[in-house]
Amino acid sequence: MTKDTTKRANGLGSVFQLANGKWRASVTMPDGRAKTRTVATQNQARSALKELTRERDHIDASGVIAPASLTVADVLDSWLTVDLPTRRRAPATVFTYRASAENLKREVGAIKMAKLRVRDLDDAFARLAERGQARASLTKMRSVLAQAFDFGIKRQEVERNLARSITIPASARGPKPTKSLTVEQARRFVEEVSGHRWGALFLIAITCGLRPGELTALCWDSVDIDEGTITVNRGTRRTESGQPLLSDEVKTHRSRRTLRLTPLALTALREHKARQIADDLATGVRSDLVFRTSVGTIVEPRNLARELSRITDRLGLGTDWTPNELRHTAASLLVDQGVPLVTVADVLGHTTTRMLELTYRKNLRPEIDGGVAAMTKLFGTSATA
């Protein structure tokens, strides 16, 4: 090896020639390990030494020790595998976090942390918005990236949390406006679902305002046919792989509630149970779920939405209706009929009346009787009334 003739003080690194004629710059980093760079010429080696020295000085000043090859994807993966499992998040939340992380890795995963700039992130979010990602989804992605960068800072691998400076594009799609059926449309809907395989489900949705996950989690041990009531004490969640799962968790403490069914919904539920018993005897299916697939498993939300779209399409209402909009319809009809907001909140399982006040203020009328009386007044006691 041929030593560089330039003299340097201790700690400033070294430049020397290798036996093969190439040149190497070497600096001892704060962790005690030597970091080297091999180049073709002596001048290139001196330039490399300056870069390595700046990197060493930066680590001394910031305390950040990160490999030069560290990418955004590496930071996200570390957070997903090391930090996230300690957070005790619901499986559905973990599923959403992972999906957000995959989107981010496709956009900026290959960028090295040492070269990452806020503009890179802003440009990525602009592309995502152009491809139709909603503002809520982009906000969630920004949160995921910020959590990952915070973990990187904790591990002294990331210097700053650039995610907190991301600007969500103004062009990002806002939330889809929620709509509800009018009284006349609702009456036609009730007639249409009479005798349908999931007719009882749709009737309970539109008269009791259950959340879709509460409907698909309803079990027969929570139904009292004689008393004409159902008790909401379960919900459906997603596993980390995205599969639906029955859960004792509900959205809020007020979500646990017992509701009296309208005569129309109760009749439909009785008929549904009779058909289900006959089907179970024929197929050998055993399941406590009130509404389930032909093999006794939880109904997938997308399948429920698809069936609802077929019904609304037949009614000439279009195909863009969601099961949650039947819940919205129930709230709208009750408020329009003058049911007190506090009663409507109890029916829906809301903690407060705030959302109802903001959403339905224009519909308020003098107070009358409770929810069952109002729904019975609208729809009668049978689908042909």
MARLODO-180323 format. One record per residue (C-alpha): x, y, z; residue number from 1. Coordinates in Angstrom, 1 decimal. Each point is the difference from the previous one (the first is absolute). Example, Ala and Ser with C-alpha at 12.3 -4.5 7.8 and 13.67 -1.06 7.14 Angstrom:
BEGIN
<node px="12.3" py="-4.5" pz="7.8" num="1"/>
<node px="1.4" py="3.4" pz="-0.7" num="2"/>
end
This chain:
BEGIN
<node px="0.0" py="0.0" pz="0.0" num="1"/>
<node px="1.2" py="3.5" pz="-0.8" num="2"/>
<node px="-0.8" py="2.5" pz="2.7" num="3"/>
<node px="-1.3" py="3.5" pz="-0.9" num="4"/>
<node px="2.8" py="2.4" pz="0.7" num="5"/>
<node px="-2.5" py="2.6" pz="1.5" num="6"/>
<node px="0.3" py="0.2" pz="3.8" num="7"/>
<node px="-3.1" py="0.1" pz="2.1" num="8"/>
<node px="-0.7" py="0.3" pz="3.6" num="9"/>
<node px="-1.3" py="-2.9" pz="2.0" num="10"/>
<node px="-3.7" py="-0.6" pz="-0.5" num="11"/>
<node px="-0.2" py="1.6" pz="-3.5" num="12"/>
<node px="0.2" py="-3.3" pz="-1.8" num="13"/>
<node px="2.3" py="-1.2" pz="-2.7" num="14"/>
<node px="0.5" py="-0.4" pz="-3.7" num="15"/>
<node px="2.1" py="-2.8" pz="-1.4" num="16"/>
<node px="0.6" py="-2.0" pz="-3.2" num="17"/>
<node px="-0.8" py="-3.7" pz="-0.2" num="18"/>
<node px="2.1" py="-2.7" pz="-1.6" num="19"/>
<node px="-2.3" py="0.0" pz="-3.1" num="20"/>
<node px="0.7" py="3.7" pz="-0.6" num="21"/>
<node px="-3.3" py="1.3" pz="1.3" num="22"/>
<node px="-0.3" py="2.5" pz="2.8" num="23"/>
<node px="-1.9" py="-0.3" pz="3.3" num="24"/>
<node px="-1.2" py="2.6" pz="2.4" num="25"/>
<node px="-0.7" py="-1.1" pz="3.6" num="26"/>
<node px="-1.5" py="1.8" pz="3.1" num="27"/>
<node px="-0.7" py="-1.4" pz="3.4" num="28"/>
<node px="-3.7" py="0.6" pz="0.8" num="29"/>
<node px="-1.4" py="0.8" pz="3.5" num="30"/>
<node px="-0.9" py="-3.6" pz="0.5" num="31"/>
<node px="3.7" py="-1.0" pz="-0.3" num="32"/>
<node px="-0.3" py="-1.7" pz="-3.4" num="33"/>
<node px="1.9" py="1.1" pz="-3.0" num="34"/>
<node px="-2.0" py="1.2" pz="-3.0" num="35"/>
<node px="1.8" py="-0.1" pz="-3.3" num="36"/>
<node px="-0.5" py="0.9" pz="-3.6" num="37"/>
<node px="2.0" py="-1.4" pz="-2.9" num="38"/>
<node px="0.5" py="2.1" pz="-3.1" num="39"/>
<node px="2.2" py="0.2" pz="-3.1" num="40"/>
<node px="2.2" py="3.0" pz="0.6" num="41"/>
<node px="1.7" py="1.8" pz="2.9" num="42"/>
<node px="-2.0" py="3.2" pz="-0.6" num="43"/>
<node px="-3.2" py="-2.0" pz="0.2" num="44"/>
<node px="1.2" py="-1.6" pz="3.2" num="45"/>
<node px="0.6" py="3.4" pz="1.5" num="46"/>
<node px="-3.5" py="1.1" pz="-1.0" num="47"/>
<node px="-1.4" py="-3.2" pz="1.5" num="48"/>
<node px="1.9" py="0.7" pz="3.2" num="49"/>
<node px="-1.6" py="3.4" pz="0.3" num="50"/>
<node px="-3.5" py="-1.5" pz="-0.4" num="51"/>
<node px="0.7" py="-2.7" pz="2.5" num="52"/>
<node px="1.3" py="2.5" pz="2.5" num="53"/>
<node px="-3.1" py="2.2" pz="-0.4" num="54"/>
<node px="-2.1" py="-3.1" pz="0.6" num="55"/>
<node px="2.0" py="-0.8" pz="3.1" num="56"/>
<node px="-0.3" py="3.6" pz="1.3" num="57"/>
<node px="-3.8" py="0.0" pz="-0.7" num="58"/>
<node px="-0.4" py="-3.2" pz="2.1" num="59"/>
<node px="2.1" py="1.6" pz="2.8" num="60"/>
<node px="-2.3" py="3.0" pz="0.0" num="61"/>
<node px="-3.4" py="-1.7" pz="-0.5" num="62"/>
<node px="0.5" py="-3.4" pz="1.7" num="63"/>
<node px="-1.5" py="-1.7" pz="-3.1" num="64"/>
<node px="1.8" py="-3.1" pz="-1.2" num="65"/>
<node px="-1.6" py="-1.3" pz="-3.1" num="66"/>
<node px="1.4" py="-2.1" pz="-2.9" num="67"/>
<node px="0.3" py="2.0" pz="-3.2" num="68"/>
<node px="-2.1" py="-2.6" pz="-1.7" num="69"/>
<node px="-3.0" py="0.4" pz="2.3" num="70"/>
<node px="-3.2" py="0.6" pz="-2.0" num="71"/>
<node px="-3.5" py="1.2" pz="0.9" num="72"/>
<node px="-1.2" py="-3.6" pz="-0.5" num="73"/>
<node px="2.6" py="-1.2" pz="2.5" num="74"/>
<node px="-1.3" py="2.4" pz="2.6" num="75"/>
<node px="-3.6" py="-1.0" pz="-0.7" num="76"/>
<node px="0.8" py="-3.7" pz="0.3" num="77"/>
<node px="1.8" py="0.5" pz="3.3" num="78"/>
<node px="-3.0" py="1.9" pz="1.4" num="79"/>
<node px="-2.4" py="-2.7" pz="-1.2" num="80"/>
<node px="1.9" py="-2.9" pz="1.3" num="81"/>
<node px="1.5" py="1.4" pz="3.2" num="82"/>
<node px="-2.0" py="2.9" pz="1.3" num="83"/>
<node px="-3.6" py="-0.5" pz="-1.3" num="84"/>
<node px="-0.5" py="-3.4" pz="1.7" num="85"/>
<node px="0.6" py="1.6" pz="3.4" num="86"/>
<node px="-2.8" py="2.6" pz="-0.5" num="87"/>
<node px="-2.9" py="-2.4" pz="0.5" num="88"/>
<node px="-1.9" py="1.3" pz="-2.9" num="89"/>
<node px="-3.2" py="-1.7" pz="-1.2" num="90"/>
<node px="0.6" py="-2.4" pz="-2.8" num="91"/>
<node px="-2.1" py="2.2" pz="-2.4" num="92"/>
<node px="2.3" py="2.9" pz="0.9" num="93"/>
<node px="3.1" py="-2.0" pz="-0.6" num="94"/>
<node px="-1.4" py="-1.2" pz="-3.3" num="95"/>
<node px="-0.6" py="3.7" pz="-1.0" num="96"/>
<node px="3.5" py="1.0" pz="1.2" num="97"/>
<node px="1.6" py="-2.7" pz="-2.1" num="98"/>
<node px="-2.0" py="0.9" pz="-3.1" num="99"/>
<node px="1.1" py="3.7" pz="0.5" num="100"/>
<node px="3.6" py="-1.1" pz="0.4" num="101"/>
<node px="-0.1" py="-2.0" pz="-3.2" num="102"/>
<node px="-1.4" py="3.0" pz="-1.9" num="103"/>
<node px="2.8" py="2.1" pz="1.4" num="104"/>
<node px="2.7" py="-2.5" pz="-0.9" num="105"/>
<node px="-1.2" py="-0.1" pz="-3.6" num="106"/>
<node px="0.3" py="3.8" pz="-0.2" num="107"/>
<node px="3.1" py="0.9" pz="2.0" num="108"/>
<node px="1.3" py="-3.3" pz="1.4" num="109"/>
<node px="3.2" py="0.0" pz="-2.1" num="110"/>
<node px="1.1" py="3.4" pz="1.0" num="111"/>
<node px="3.0" py="0.1" pz="2.4" num="112"/>
<node px="-0.7" py="1.8" pz="3.2" num="113"/>
<node px="3.2" py="2.0" pz="-0.4" num="114"/>
<node px="-1.4" py="1.5" pz="-3.2" num="115"/>
<node px="-3.7" py="0.2" pz="0.9" num="116"/>
<node px="-1.5" py="3.5" pz="-0.2" num="117"/>
<node px="-3.4" py="1.3" pz="0.9" num="118"/>
<node px="-0.6" py="0.7" pz="-3.7" num="119"/>
<node px="0.4" py="-3.7" pz="-0.8" num="120"/>
<node px="-2.8" py="-0.8" pz="2.4" num="121"/>
<node px="-2.2" py="2.9" pz="-1.2" num="122"/>
<node px="0.4" py="-1.2" pz="-3.6" num="123"/>
<node px="-0.9" py="-3.6" pz="1.0" num="124"/>
<node px="-3.1" py="1.1" pz="1.8" num="125"/>
<node px="-1.0" py="2.1" pz="-3.0" num="126"/>
<node px="0.3" py="-3.1" pz="-2.2" num="127"/>
<node px="-2.1" py="-2.0" pz="2.4" num="128"/>
<node px="-2.7" py="2.7" pz="0.0" num="129"/>
<node px="0.0" py="0.0" pz="-3.8" num="130"/>
<node px="-0.6" py="-3.7" pz="0.0" num="131"/>
<node px="-3.1" py="0.5" pz="2.1" num="132"/>
<node px="1.2" py="-0.5" pz="3.6" num="133"/>
<node px="-2.3" py="1.8" pz="2.4" num="134"/>
<node px="1.1" py="2.7" pz="2.4" num="135"/>
<node px="-0.8" py="-2.3" pz="2.9" num="136"/>
<node px="2.2" py="-2.7" pz="-1.4" num="137"/>
<node px="2.9" py="2.4" pz="-0.7" num="138"/>
<node px="-0.3" py="1.4" pz="3.6" num="139"/>
<node px="0.3" py="-3.6" pz="1.3" num="140"/>
<node px="3.0" py="-0.6" pz="-2.2" num="141"/>
<node px="1.7" py="3.1" pz="1.3" num="142"/>
<node px="-0.7" py="-1.2" pz="3.6" num="143"/>
<node px="1.5" py="-3.4" pz="-0.7" num="144"/>
<node px="3.1" py="1.5" pz="-1.5" num="145"/>
<node px="0.3" py="2.4" pz="2.9" num="146"/>
<node px="-0.2" py="-2.8" pz="2.5" num="147"/>
<node px="2.6" py="-2.0" pz="-1.9" num="148"/>
<node px="2.4" py="3.0" pz="-0.1" num="149"/>
<node px="-0.5" py="0.6" pz="3.7" num="150"/>
<node px="1.0" py="-3.5" pz="0.6" num="151"/>
<node px="3.1" py="0.5" pz="-2.2" num="152"/>
<node px="0.9" py="3.1" pz="2.0" num="153"/>
<node px="-0.3" py="-2.0" pz="3.2" num="154"/>
<node px="2.4" py="-2.6" pz="-1.4" num="155"/>
<node px="2.4" py="2.8" pz="-1.1" num="156"/>
<node px="-0.4" py="-1.0" pz="-3.7" num="157"/>
<node px="-2.1" py="3.0" pz="-1.1" num="158"/>
<node px="0.9" py="3.6" pz="0.7" num="159"/>
<node px="-3.2" py="1.9" pz="-0.6" num="160"/>
<node px="-3.7" py="-0.9" pz="-0.5" num="161"/>
<node px="-0.6" py="1.4" pz="-3.5" num="162"/>
<node px="-3.4" py="-1.7" pz="-0.1" num="163"/>
<node px="-1.4" py="2.7" pz="2.3" num="164"/>
<node px="0.7" py="2.6" pz="-2.7" num="165"/>
<node px="-2.0" py="-1.8" pz="-2.7" num="166"/>
<node px="-2.7" py="2.1" pz="-1.6" num="167"/>
<node px="-3.2" py="-1.9" pz="-0.9" num="168"/>
<node px="-0.9" py="1.1" pz="-3.6" num="169"/>
<node px="-3.0" py="2.3" pz="-0.2" num="170"/>
<node px="-1.1" py="-2.1" pz="-3.0" num="171"/>
<node px="-0.4" py="-3.1" pz="2.2" num="172"/>
<node px="-3.4" py="-1.5" pz="-0.1" num="173"/>
<node px="-2.1" py="0.9" pz="3.0" num="174"/>
<node px="-2.4" py="-2.4" pz="1.8" num="175"/>
<node px="-2.9" py="-1.3" pz="-2.1" num="176"/>
<node px="-3.2" py="1.8" pz="0.9" num="177"/>
<node px="-2.2" py="-2.2" pz="2.1" num="178"/>
<node px="-3.6" py="-0.3" pz="-1.2" num="179"/>
<node px="-3.2" py="-1.5" pz="1.2" num="180"/>
<node px="-3.2" py="-1.3" pz="-1.5" num="181"/>
<node px="-3.0" py="2.2" pz="0.0" num="182"/>
<node px="-3.2" py="-1.1" pz="1.7" num="183"/>
<node px="-1.5" py="-1.2" pz="-3.3" num="184"/>
<node px="3.2" py="-1.7" pz="-1.1" num="185"/>
<node px="0.3" py="-1.7" pz="3.4" num="186"/>
<node px="-3.6" py="-1.3" pz="-0.3" num="187"/>
<node px="0.8" py="-1.4" pz="-3.5" num="188"/>
<node px="3.2" py="-1.5" pz="1.4" num="189"/>
<node px="-1.8" py="-1.8" pz="2.8" num="190"/>
<node px="-2.5" py="-1.5" pz="-2.5" num="191"/>
<node px="2.8" py="-1.1" pz="-2.2" num="192"/>
<node px="2.0" py="-1.9" pz="2.7" num="193"/>
<node px="-3.1" py="-1.9" pz="1.3" num="194"/>
<node px="0.8" py="-3.7" pz="-0.4" num="195"/>
<node px="3.6" py="0.7" pz="-1.0" num="196"/>
<node px="2.7" py="-2.3" pz="1.5" num="197"/>
<node px="1.3" py="2.9" pz="1.9" num="198"/>
<node px="-3.2" py="1.9" pz="0.2" num="199"/>
<node px="-0.1" py="-0.2" pz="3.8" num="200"/>
<node px="3.6" py="1.5" pz="0.1" num="201"/>
<node px="-1.0" py="2.9" pz="-2.2" num="202"/>
<node px="-3.1" py="0.6" pz="2.0" num="203"/>
<node px="1.8" py="0.1" pz="3.3" num="204"/>
<node px="2.6" py="2.3" pz="-1.7" num="205"/>
<node px="-2.5" py="2.5" pz="-1.2" num="206"/>
<node px="-2.2" py="0.0" pz="3.1" num="207"/>
<node px="2.5" py="-0.5" pz="2.8" num="208"/>
<node px="3.1" py="1.7" pz="-1.5" num="209"/>
<node px="2.5" py="-2.7" pz="0.8" num="210"/>
<node px="3.5" py="0.3" pz="-1.3" num="211"/>
<node px="0.8" py="-2.5" pz="-2.8" num="212"/>
<node px="2.6" py="-1.7" pz="2.3" num="213"/>
<node px="-2.7" py="-0.2" pz="2.8" num="214"/>
<node px="-2.4" py="-1.7" pz="-2.4" num="215"/>
<node px="2.4" py="-2.6" pz="-1.3" num="216"/>
<node px="1.1" py="-0.7" pz="3.6" num="217"/>
<node px="-3.5" py="-0.5" pz="1.3" num="218"/>
<node px="-0.4" py="-3.5" pz="1.6" num="219"/>
<node px="-3.2" py="-1.8" pz="1.0" num="220"/>
<node px="1.0" py="0.1" pz="3.7" num="221"/>
<node px="-0.5" py="3.8" pz="-0.3" num="222"/>
<node px="-3.5" py="-0.3" pz="-1.5" num="223"/>
<node px="-3.1" py="-0.3" pz="2.1" num="224"/>
<node px="-2.8" py="-0.9" pz="-2.5" num="225"/>
<node px="-2.6" py="-0.2" pz="2.8" num="226"/>
<node px="0.8" py="3.5" pz="1.3" num="227"/>
<node px="0.7" py="1.4" pz="-3.5" num="228"/>
<node px="3.5" py="1.3" pz="0.9" num="229"/>
<node px="3.5" py="-0.3" pz="-1.2" num="230"/>
<node px="3.1" py="0.8" pz="2.1" num="231"/>
<node px="3.1" py="1.5" pz="-1.7" num="232"/>
<node px="3.1" py="-1.4" pz="1.9" num="233"/>
<node px="2.3" py="-1.1" pz="-2.8" num="234"/>
<node px="1.6" py="1.4" pz="-3.1" num="235"/>
<node px="2.1" py="-1.3" pz="-2.9" num="236"/>
<node px="3.7" py="0.8" pz="-0.3" num="237"/>
<node px="2.7" py="-0.7" pz="-2.5" num="238"/>
<node px="3.0" py="-2.3" pz="0.6" num="239"/>
<node px="3.4" py="1.3" pz="-1.1" num="240"/>
<node px="-0.5" py="-2.1" pz="-3.1" num="241"/>
<node px="-3.3" py="1.8" pz="-0.7" num="242"/>
<node px="-2.4" py="-2.8" pz="0.9" num="243"/>
<node px="-3.3" py="0.9" pz="1.9" num="244"/>
<node px="0.0" py="-1.1" pz="3.6" num="245"/>
<node px="-2.8" py="0.0" pz="2.7" num="246"/>
<node px="1.0" py="2.2" pz="2.9" num="247"/>
<node px="-1.4" py="0.9" pz="3.4" num="248"/>
<node px="1.3" py="3.5" pz="-0.6" num="249"/>
<node px="-2.4" py="2.7" pz="-1.0" num="250"/>
<node px="0.7" py="3.5" pz="-1.3" num="251"/>
<node px="-0.9" py="2.0" pz="3.1" num="252"/>
<node px="-1.4" py="-0.9" pz="3.5" num="253"/>
<node px="-3.4" py="1.3" pz="-1.2" num="254"/>
<node px="0.0" py="-2.5" pz="-2.8" num="255"/>
<node px="-1.0" py="-2.7" pz="2.4" num="256"/>
<node px="-3.8" py="0.4" pz="-0.1" num="257"/>
<node px="-3.2" py="-2.0" pz="-0.1" num="258"/>
<node px="-2.5" py="1.1" pz="-2.7" num="259"/>
<node px="-3.7" py="-0.8" pz="-0.4" num="260"/>
<node px="-0.8" py="-1.1" pz="-3.5" num="261"/>
<node px="-2.9" py="1.4" pz="-2.1" num="262"/>
<node px="-2.8" py="-2.5" pz="-0.7" num="263"/>
<node px="1.2" py="-0.1" pz="-3.6" num="264"/>
<node px="3.6" py="-0.8" pz="0.8" num="265"/>
<node px="-1.0" py="-2.5" pz="2.6" num="266"/>
<node px="-2.3" py="-1.9" pz="-2.4" num="267"/>
<node px="2.8" py="0.0" pz="-2.6" num="268"/>
<node px="2.4" py="-1.3" pz="2.6" num="269"/>
<node px="-2.3" py="-2.8" pz="1.0" num="270"/>
<node px="-0.4" py="-1.1" pz="-3.6" num="271"/>
<node px="3.8" py="0.3" pz="-0.5" num="272"/>
<node px="0.6" py="-2.3" pz="3.0" num="273"/>
<node px="-2.5" py="-2.6" pz="-1.3" num="274"/>
<node px="1.7" py="-0.1" pz="-3.4" num="275"/>
<node px="3.4" py="-0.2" pz="1.6" num="276"/>
<node px="-1.0" py="-3.0" pz="2.2" num="277"/>
<node px="-1.3" py="-1.8" pz="-3.1" num="278"/>
<node px="3.2" py="0.8" pz="-1.9" num="279"/>
<node px="2.2" py="-1.1" pz="2.8" num="280"/>
<node px="-1.8" py="-3.4" pz="0.3" num="281"/>
<node px="0.5" py="-0.5" pz="-3.8" num="282"/>
<node px="3.7" py="1.1" pz="-0.1" num="283"/>
<node px="1.3" py="-0.9" pz="3.4" num="284"/>
<node px="1.3" py="3.5" pz="0.6" num="285"/>
<node px="0.4" py="1.0" pz="3.6" num="286"/>
<node px="0.5" py="3.7" pz="0.9" num="287"/>
<node px="-1.5" py="2.4" pz="2.6" num="288"/>
<node px="0.2" py="2.9" pz="-2.4" num="289"/>
<node px="-3.4" py="1.5" pz="-0.9" num="290"/>
<node px="1.2" py="1.1" pz="-3.4" num="291"/>
<node px="2.7" py="-2.1" pz="-1.6" num="292"/>
<node px="1.2" py="-1.6" pz="-3.2" num="293"/>
<node px="-1.2" py="-3.3" pz="-1.3" num="294"/>
<node px="2.8" py="-1.7" pz="1.8" num="295"/>
<node px="-0.6" py="1.7" pz="3.3" num="296"/>
<node px="2.7" py="2.7" pz="-0.1" num="297"/>
<node px="-0.1" py="3.7" pz="0.5" num="298"/>
<node px="-1.4" py="2.0" pz="-2.9" num="299"/>
<node px="2.7" py="2.0" pz="-1.8" num="300"/>
<node px="-0.9" py="3.7" pz="-0.1" num="301"/>
<node px="0.7" py="0.2" pz="-3.7" num="302"/>
<node px="-2.5" py="-2.8" pz="-0.7" num="303"/>
<node px="-2.6" py="1.8" pz="2.1" num="304"/>
<node px="0.7" py="3.2" pz="-1.9" num="305"/>
<node px="-0.3" py="-1.8" pz="-3.3" num="306"/>
<node px="-3.4" py="-1.4" pz="0.9" num="307"/>
<node px="-1.2" py="3.4" pz="1.2" num="308"/>
<node px="1.1" py="1.4" pz="-3.3" num="309"/>
<node px="-2.1" py="-2.5" pz="-1.9" num="310"/>
<node px="-3.1" py="1.0" pz="2.0" num="311"/>
<node px="0.5" py="3.7" pz="-0.4" num="312"/>
<node px="0.7" py="-0.5" pz="-3.7" num="313"/>
<node px="-3.4" py="-1.8" pz="-0.4" num="314"/>
<node px="-1.6" py="2.9" pz="1.8" num="315"/>
<node px="1.6" py="2.5" pz="-2.5" num="316"/>
<node px="2.1" py="1.6" pz="2.8" num="317"/>
<node px="3.4" py="-0.9" pz="-1.5" num="318"/>
<node px="2.7" py="-2.3" pz="1.2" num="319"/>
<node px="2.1" py="2.2" pz="2.2" num="320"/>
<node px="-1.8" py="-0.6" pz="3.3" num="321"/>
<node px="1.9" py="-1.5" pz="3.0" num="322"/>
<node px="-1.4" py="-2.0" pz="3.0" num="323"/>
<node px="1.1" py="2.9" pz="2.3" num="324"/>
<node px="-2.4" py="2.3" pz="-1.9" num="325"/>
<node px="-2.9" py="-2.1" pz="1.2" num="326"/>
<node px="1.2" py="0.9" pz="3.5" num="327"/>
<node px="0.1" py="3.6" pz="-1.1" num="328"/>
<node px="-3.5" py="-0.4" pz="-1.4" num="329"/>
<node px="-1.3" py="-1.3" pz="3.3" num="330"/>
<node px="1.4" py="3.1" pz="1.8" num="331"/>
<node px="-1.3" py="2.3" pz="-2.6" num="332"/>
<node px="-3.5" py="-1.5" pz="0.1" num="333"/>
<node px="-0.2" py="0.1" pz="3.8" num="334"/>
<node px="1.1" py="3.6" pz="0.2" num="335"/>
<node px="-2.4" py="0.9" pz="-2.8" num="336"/>
<node px="-2.8" py="-1.6" pz="1.9" num="337"/>
<node px="0.8" py="2.2" pz="3.0" num="338"/>
<node px="1.6" py="-2.6" pz="2.3" num="339"/>
<node px="2.2" py="1.7" pz="2.6" num="340"/>
<node px="3.7" py="0.1" pz="-0.9" num="341"/>
<node px="0.9" py="-1.7" pz="3.3" num="342"/>
<node px="-2.3" py="-2.9" pz="-0.9" num="343"/>
<node px="1.5" py="-0.2" pz="-3.5" num="344"/>
<node px="3.5" py="0.0" pz="1.5" num="345"/>
<node px="-1.0" py="-2.9" pz="2.3" num="346"/>
<node px="-1.4" py="-2.0" pz="-2.9" num="347"/>
<node px="3.2" py="0.5" pz="-2.1" num="348"/>
<node px="2.4" py="-0.6" pz="2.9" num="349"/>
<node px="1.5" py="3.5" pz="-0.1" num="350"/>
<node px="1.8" py="1.3" pz="3.0" num="351"/>
<node px="-1.4" py="3.5" pz="-0.5" num="352"/>
<node px="-2.6" py="1.8" pz="-2.2" num="353"/>
<node px="2.7" py="2.3" pz="-1.5" num="354"/>
<node px="0.2" py="-1.7" pz="-3.4" num="355"/>
<node px="-3.8" py="-0.2" pz="-0.2" num="356"/>
<node px="-0.3" py="3.7" pz="0.8" num="357"/>
<node px="2.5" py="0.9" pz="-2.7" num="358"/>
<node px="-1.4" py="-2.3" pz="-2.6" num="359"/>
<node px="-3.7" py="0.2" pz="0.5" num="360"/>
<node px="-0.6" py="3.4" pz="1.5" num="361"/>
<node px="-2.1" py="1.0" pz="-3.0" num="362"/>
<node px="-2.3" py="-3.0" pz="0.5" num="363"/>
<node px="-1.0" py="0.8" pz="3.6" num="364"/>
<node px="-3.7" py="0.0" pz="0.9" num="365"/>
<node px="-2.1" py="0.0" pz="3.2" num="366"/>
<node px="0.7" py="-3.1" pz="2.1" num="367"/>
<node px="-2.4" py="-2.9" pz="-0.3" num="368"/>
<node px="0.1" py="-3.7" pz="1.0" num="369"/>
<node px="3.1" py="-2.3" pz="-0.1" num="370"/>
<node px="1.8" py="-1.8" pz="-2.8" num="371"/>
<node px="-2.2" py="-3.1" pz="-0.4" num="372"/>
<node px="-3.2" py="2.0" pz="-0.2" num="373"/>
<node px="1.5" py="2.3" pz="-2.6" num="374"/>
<node px="1.3" py="-2.8" pz="-2.2" num="375"/>
<node px="-3.3" py="-1.9" pz="0.3" num="376"/>
<node px="-1.8" py="3.1" pz="-1.1" num="377"/>
<node px="2.1" py="0.2" pz="-3.0" num="378"/>
<node px="0.0" py="-3.6" pz="-1.1" num="379"/>
<node px="-3.0" py="-1.6" pz="1.7" num="380"/>
<node px="0.1" py="-3.6" pz="1.4" num="381"/>
<node px="0.5" py="-1.8" pz="-3.3" num="382"/>
<node px="1.8" py="0.6" pz="-3.3" num="383"/>
<node px="-3.3" py="0.3" pz="-1.9" num="384"/>
<node px="-1.6" py="2.5" pz="2.5" num="385"/>
end
